Amino acid sequence: MDDDQDGHGNCDQEGCRDDINEECILEFSDDQFDALVDNVEEMIHDVRGEDEMTEAELRKYKQFVEDSKKPLYPHCEKYSRVTRDLKLLQLKAAYGWTDKSFKALLLLLKDMLPEGNLLPDTMYDAKQIVCPVGLKIEKIHACGNNCVLFRDENEDLDNCPECGMSRYKCRKNGGDDGEDSMDERKKKGTPRKVAWYFPLVSRLQRMFANKKEAKLLRWHEEGRNKDGMLRHPADCAQWRHFDNTYGWFGDDPRNIRFALSIDGMNPYGNMSISHSTWPVLLSIMNHPPWLCNKCKYIMLSTLVSGPKQPSDRIDVFLQPLVEDLQLLRQ
């Protein structure tokens, strides 16, 4: 490739990066925010019917609807309590503000705005207002020897069906003390090991619900330069071999290609402590190469807390993820 062609190609690619980064900074226009507020009740009804919600969830959603109609300050017509928080949190994420700097900004804005404004004081308060639109997390107990997860048919067991190890750590008082009304499992103590699972399906649904994100998920087919040069995993022979073997998968560019990464780390930074934490990360290979490994597009699927590493039993902790992937295939 000569210099002119190479320079032109780089210029085009950089232009694409600038466009995408600009879109990521403010994904929603003012009109889209207004539409979000106007249709928030309909949106909640479509996502999950009232009959399927618990009492606590329904209360949160109703509070969310009320907040979406409250003006930021008396006689403010442009911003509601919800749209204000969404915009501020979006800016914080786009520009990488720290919680400390974000809190300082909130306090300054609160002092600048008219008295009686509903601006939050902290990052925590801002998140609580939009929490009903947050994604769920599953906390799954696991055997201390990594034999099984206590879910499905094992959900009510107190001992591992394979090795017999107790599901819970032994309490010093034997778990016999306390009020009769106390939850029975709280008496037994804390679980020996816990896996945190972040459901995949709902996260993908949110990505496809945004037209700009949905377009990025088709980039490997619709936006890639197909000149035979190796710039993206889609240019590799293995990618083409997979498409030839499973033609039904390659026929639809919306099908997601994941790269799964697993590694352990010591969260305390002290090598004398044996505790380890093992994150399971998913990178979306459909994206342009300059976005594949950006924090925004790397999904934390599972988090396995120590003290013993999963070792060759990591497949036990991947079961919820495999089930979601099988569901997506249907």
C-alpha positions in Angstrom: 0.0 0.0 0.0 1.5 3.4 -1.0 1.8 6.4 1.4 -1.2 8.3 0.0 -3.5 5.3 0.3 -2.2 4.5 3.8 -2.6 8.1 5.0 -6.1 8.3 3.5 -7.1 5.0 5.2 -5.8 6.2 8.6 -7.6 9.5 8.2 -10.9 7.7 7.5 -10.4 5.4 10.5 -9.6 8.3 12.8 -12.7 10.1 11.6 -14.8 7.1 12.5 -13.2 7.1 15.9 -14.0 10.7 16.5 -17.6 10.3 15.4 -18.1 7.3 17.6 -16.4 8.9 20.7 -18.6 12.0 20.2 -21.7 9.8 20.1 -20.6 7.9 23.2 -20.3 11.2 25.2 -23.9 12.2 24.8 -26.0 9.2 23.5 -29.3 10.9 24.1 -30.5 14.2 22.6 -32.8 16.5 24.4 -35.7 15.2 22.4 -34.8 11.6 23.3 -34.7 12.6 27.0 -38.1 14.3 26.7 -39.5 11.2 25.0 -38.0 9.0 27.8 -39.9 11.0 30.4 -43.2 11.1 28.5 -43.1 7.4 27.9 -41.6 6.2 31.2 -44.8 4.6 32.5 -45.3 2.8 29.2 -41.6 1.7 29.1 -41.8 0.2 32.6 -45.1 -1.6 31.7 -43.4 -3.1 28.5 -40.2 -4.1 30.3 -42.0 -5.9 33.2 -45.7 -6.0 34.0 -46.8 -5.0 37.4 -48.1 -8.5 38.1 -44.5 -9.8 37.8 -43.0 -7.3 40.3 -42.4 -7.8 43.9 -43.9 -5.2 46.3 -40.5 -3.5 46.8 -39.8 -3.4 43.0 -43.2 -1.9 42.3 -42.7 0.7 45.0 -39.3 1.7 43.4 -40.8 1.9 39.9 -43.7 4.1 41.1 -41.2 6.4 42.8 -39.3 6.5 39.6 -42.4 7.6 37.7 -43.1 10.3 40.3 -39.6 11.6 40.1 -39.8 11.7 36.3 -42.6 14.3 36.6 -41.1 16.4 39.4 -39.4 19.6 38.1 -35.7 20.2 39.0 -36.7 23.4 40.8 -40.0 25.4 41.1 -41.3 26.5 37.6 -38.5 24.6 35.8 -40.0 23.2 32.6 -36.9 21.7 30.9 -35.5 19.2 33.4 -37.1 16.8 35.7 -35.5 15.0 38.7 -34.8 12.0 36.5 -33.6 13.6 33.3 -31.2 15.8 35.4 -29.6 12.8 37.1 -29.4 10.8 33.8 -27.6 13.7 32.1 -25.2 14.3 35.0 -24.3 10.6 35.4 -23.9 10.3 31.6 -21.4 13.2 31.6 -19.5 11.7 34.6 -19.1 8.4 32.8 -18.2 10.0 29.5 -15.4 12.2 30.9 -14.2 9.9 33.7 -14.9 12.2 36.6 -14.1 10.8 40.0 -16.8 10.5 42.7 -15.1 13.2 44.7 -15.1 15.7 41.8 -18.7 14.8 40.9 -19.8 15.5 44.5 -18.1 18.9 44.4 -19.9 19.7 41.2 -23.3 18.7 42.6 -22.7 20.9 45.7 -21.7 23.8 43.5 -24.7 23.4 41.2 -27.1 23.0 44.2 -25.8 26.4 45.5 -26.2 28.1 42.1 -29.8 26.9 41.4 -32.9 28.5 42.9 -33.8 27.5 46.5 -35.9 24.4 46.7 -34.1 22.6 43.9 -34.0 18.8 44.0 -30.3 18.3 43.1 -28.7 15.4 45.0 -25.7 16.0 47.4 -23.7 12.8 46.5 -23.1 10.3 43.8 -25.0 7.7 45.9 -28.1 9.9 46.1 -28.0 10.4 42.3 -27.8 6.7 41.6 -30.7 5.9 44.0 -33.0 8.1 41.9 -32.4 6.1 38.7 -31.8 2.7 40.4 -35.1 1.2 39.1 -33.6 1.2 35.6 -30.5 -0.6 36.8 -29.6 -4.2 35.9 -30.1 -7.1 38.3 -27.3 -9.1 39.9 -27.6 -12.7 41.1 -25.7 -13.6 44.2 -25.1 -17.4 44.1 -23.7 -19.5 46.9 -21.0 -22.0 46.0 -19.3 -25.0 47.6 -16.0 -24.1 49.3 -14.3 -26.8 47.2 -15.8 -25.5 43.9 -17.9 -28.6 43.4 -21.4 -27.1 42.7 -23.4 -23.9 42.8 -26.3 -23.8 45.2 -28.9 -23.1 42.6 -31.7 -24.9 40.7 -32.0 -28.4 42.3 -29.3 -27.5 44.9 -30.8 -24.2 46.0 -32.2 -25.5 49.3 -29.3 -27.7 50.3 -27.1 -26.9 53.3 -24.3 -29.3 52.3 -22.5 -29.9 49.0 -24.0 -33.0 47.3 -20.6 -34.1 46.0 -18.1 -33.5 48.9 -20.5 -32.9 51.8 -18.9 -29.6 52.9 -21.2 -27.2 54.7 -22.6 -24.4 52.6 -22.1 -22.0 55.4 -19.2 -21.0 57.7 -19.7 -22.2 61.3 -20.8 -19.5 63.7 -19.1 -19.2 67.0 -22.4 -19.6 68.8 -23.4 -22.5 66.6 -26.2 -20.5 65.0 -28.6 -21.4 67.8 -29.0 -18.0 69.4 -31.1 -15.2 68.3 -34.8 -14.3 68.0 -37.2 -16.9 66.6 -38.3 -14.5 63.9 -34.7 -14.2 62.6 -34.3 -15.7 59.1 -33.2 -19.3 59.4 -30.3 -18.9 56.9 -28.9 -15.9 58.8 -28.6 -18.1 61.8 -26.4 -20.5 59.9 -23.8 -18.0 59.1 -22.3 -16.5 56.0 -21.7 -18.6 52.9 -18.3 -20.1 52.3 -18.0 -18.9 48.8 -20.2 -16.6 46.6 -20.3 -16.1 42.9 -21.9 -12.8 41.6 -23.5 -13.3 38.2 -24.5 -10.3 36.0 -27.3 -11.6 33.6 -26.3 -11.3 30.0 -29.6 -11.2 28.1 -30.9 -7.9 29.7 -27.6 -6.2 29.0 -27.7 -7.1 25.3 -31.3 -6.0 25.1 -30.3 -2.5 26.3 -27.5 -2.3 23.8 -29.8 -3.2 20.9 -32.4 -0.8 22.2 -30.1 2.1 21.3 -29.8 2.6 17.6 -26.2 3.8 17.7 -25.1 0.9 19.8 -27.0 -1.5 17.6 -25.2 -0.1 14.5 -21.8 -0.6 16.2 -22.8 -4.3 16.9 -23.0 -4.7 13.1 -19.7 -2.9 12.3 -17.8 -6.2 11.7 -19.9 -6.8 8.6 -21.2 -3.3 7.5 -18.4 -1.0 8.5 -15.2 -3.0 8.1 -12.8 -2.4 5.2 -12.7 -5.7 3.4 -9.5 -5.3 1.4 -7.8 -8.5 2.6 -5.6 -6.7 5.3 -5.6 -8.0 8.8 -7.1 -5.3 11.0 -9.9 -7.0 12.9 -10.7 -10.6 14.2 -13.2 -10.7 11.3 -10.3 -10.6 8.9 -8.9 -13.9 10.3 -9.1 -17.3 8.7 -10.6 -18.7 12.0 -13.5 -16.2 11.7 -14.2 -17.2 8.1 -13.9 -20.9 9.1 -16.5 -20.5 11.8 -18.9 -18.7 9.4 -18.5 -21.5 6.9 -19.1 -24.2 9.5 -22.1 -22.5 11.1 -23.6 -20.6 8.2 -26.8 -19.8 10.1 -24.7 -17.8 12.6 -22.7 -15.8 10.1 -25.8 -14.9 7.9 -27.0 -12.4 10.5 -24.5 -9.7 11.4 -26.4 -8.9 14.6 -25.2 -12.2 16.2 -22.7 -11.4 18.9 -19.1 -12.8 18.9 -17.7 -12.8 22.4 -14.2 -13.2 23.6 -14.1 -14.6 27.2 -11.3 -13.8 29.6 -10.6 -15.2 33.1 -7.9 -14.3 35.5 -7.4 -14.1 39.2 -6.3 -11.1 41.2 -5.5 -10.2 44.8 -7.9 -7.3 45.6 -5.9 -6.3 48.7 -2.5 -5.9 47.0 -0.9 -7.9 49.7 0.8 -11.1 48.7 0.7 -12.4 52.2 -3.1 -12.7 52.0 -4.3 -15.8 50.2 -7.6 -14.4 49.2 -8.2 -14.1 45.5 -11.0 -12.8 43.2 -11.7 -14.2 39.8 -13.6 -12.0 37.3 -15.0 -13.5 34.1 -15.0 -10.8 31.3 -16.7 -10.7 28.0 -15.4 -8.6 25.1 -17.7 -8.0 22.1 -15.8 -8.7 18.9 -18.5 -7.2 16.7 -17.2 -3.8 17.6 -14.4 -1.8 15.8 -11.0 -2.7 17.1 -10.6 0.6 18.9 -13.7 -0.1 20.9 -13.5 -3.9 21.6 -11.4 -3.5 24.8 -12.8 -0.2 26.0 -14.1 -0.4 29.6 -17.6 0.7 28.3 -17.9 -2.4 26.1 -16.3 -5.0 28.4 -18.9 -6.9 30.3 -18.2 -8.3 33.7 -20.2 -11.6 33.5 -19.2 -13.4 36.7 -17.2 -12.5 39.8 -15.9 -15.4 42.0 -14.7 -14.4 45.4 -12.1 -16.5 47.2 -10.5 -17.6 49.4 -9.7 -20.6 47.1 -9.3 -20.1 43.4 -11.6 -22.0 41.1 -8.7 -23.7 39.3 -9.9 -26.5 36.9 -13.5 -26.2 38.3 -14.1 -22.8 36.6 -16.8 -24.5 34.5 -19.0 -24.7 37.6 -19.1 -21.0 37.8 -19.7 -20.5 34.1 -23.0 -22.5 34.2 -25.3 -19.4 34.5 -23.5 -17.7 31.6 -23.7 -20.9 29.4 -27.5 -21.1 30.1 -27.9 -17.5 29.0 -25.9 -18.2 25.8 -28.0 -21.2 25.1 -31.2 -19.1 25.6 -29.9 -16.5 23.1 -29.3 -19.2 20.5 -32.9 -20.3 20.5 
